[in-house]
Amino acid sequence: MASARGTKRQKVHEDGETEADRFVAYLNESQSPFHCVDAVKRRLVAAGFTQLDERKPWELERGGKYFATRNGSSLIAFAVGGAFDPDSSGFIIIGGHTDSPCPKLKPISKLEKEGAHMLGVVGYGGGLWHTWFDRDLTVVGRALIRTAEDRLEPRMVSVGRALCRIPTLAIHLSVGDERTTFKPNLESHFPPLLATEIKAALWRDTKTMNGAPGEAGASSRHTPLLMSVVAEELGCEVSDIVDFELQLADTQPSAIIGACREFVSSGRLDNQGTCFTGTRGLIDSLDDGSLATDTSVRMLTMFDHEEVGSLSAQGAQSPFFDETLARVSAALGADFFSIKARSFQISSDMAHAVHPNYSERHDGKNRPRLHGGMVIKHNANQRYATNSIGASLIRRFAELAGVPIQEFAVKADSGCGTTIGPITGAGTGIRTVDVGPPQLSMHSCREMMATDDVVHAVQLFVAAYRSYSTLSKTVEVDGPDPFWAAPGVGWGLKTTSH
């Protein structure tokens, strides 16, 4: 007879496969920050959320479900508890980011070398750039189209076929250290090969372009071949394209791999993992009808530009987050400063799983494993925002959800990355903790994570959304009566009088 623990693990495995299938479908829709926000928007609308316009006043209702976007690449969604009390309620927030390291097209990408048409690109973020070589790549992003009514209309671009490739140098032509250490120059070695001049000339002679490219607008800055492909994808004339923001993407679809079908293999897991699981967590938390009696505001934030420091009009350092908190507070009649002091933020970016081939790179005790559950991320130098209060709340949410928890801290002789947690925590003053599912190959063109950890993340977020309004009452740090001094209050801890 199977043990209770074995039965539970089997259930997590089965749920993980189902959730991972949904995740893979989402990843294949979401190849850029613009596509990410669009994919989340469609799921929110299907779940009954209403889009708000930042340019207009907001009228909100208890029990209402809303979202707003900025630049089409950042999004904040929230559901207002039906029992919201302006004098005692708070926000429970899960935050992530929409961007990932990638090569982006330069403003003038037209480039010809040695009879070849290339694309001028620049590395965005801290990518493992060698992983982009010898992969079949395409272009994705956003284009700006001039309509017949002389309006500028943004449209998403996702060319569904391989357009270019960054070829490596043959080992026979390598010299010296090049044979043992691959250190490409991103200016001279990174431009992708789009076409040869021979075939481009034949194309010009035989193919009728979607409108003459001319010498103005985007056509003067990018090769006619690329312009024609983008125009065909958008169903418009080349001359209609005013500008675009395009990046390279791998054409290999995201997939579930492994002998036991236990790994998600994909680009952009950092941080589409949170964008997907956070959205699922918010929507799934509403399924039991608990929002009707909840006092909290359940919020999801997804910011662009985390990989380059978050300093933009729509990044985590922008006023987008704090302005949204202020507008929601005002619309619900709550004091802005008081409600922030009653709130809690879970900054969820991906975590580093211990690598079987590089296990010495992890601390001897703080070694998250794939399938091992959500990771609480600690750093004494505040590269992560975690403290004991936030970590304790996460462990309590995990206990309620039946989700395993792991701990991570870098080795004392290693540097540490950071994420939106310290930025948004410092910018708002809201208590913040950094967590995330473990993964391997972070910032590679192709990353991997475990299927069970997808469902672990969703389950933790559902529990956080549903239980924060109750658990928040058990945490009193800066008030006149600390919770540990109040008999009968807390998590079943025995108290003594002083």
Secondary structure, DSSP 4 states (H G I P E B T S, - for coil): ---HHHHHHHHHHHHHHHHHHHHHHHHHH-SSHHHHHHHHHHHHHHTT-EE--TTS-----TT-EEEEEETTTEEEEEEE-TT--TTT--EEEEEEE----EEEEEEEEEEEETTEEEEEEEEESS--GGGGTT--EEEEEEEEEE-TTS-EEEEEEE--S--BB-PPPPGGG--GGGGT-----TTTT-PPEEEEHHHHHHHHHHPPPSS---SSGGGGTS-HHHHHHHHHHHTS-GGGEEEEEEEEEE-SPPEEETTTT-EEEES-HHHHHHHHHHHHHHHHTTTTSGGGG--SEEEEEEES-GGGTS-STTSTTSTHHHHHHHHHHHHTT--HHHHHHT-EEEEE--EEPPPTT-GGGS-SS----TTS-EEEE--TTSSS---HHHHHHHHHHHHHHT--EEEE---TTS-----HHHHHHHHH--EEEEEE-EEESTTSSSEEEEHHHHHHHHHHHHHHHHHHHHHGGG--SSSSS-GGGSTT-SSS------
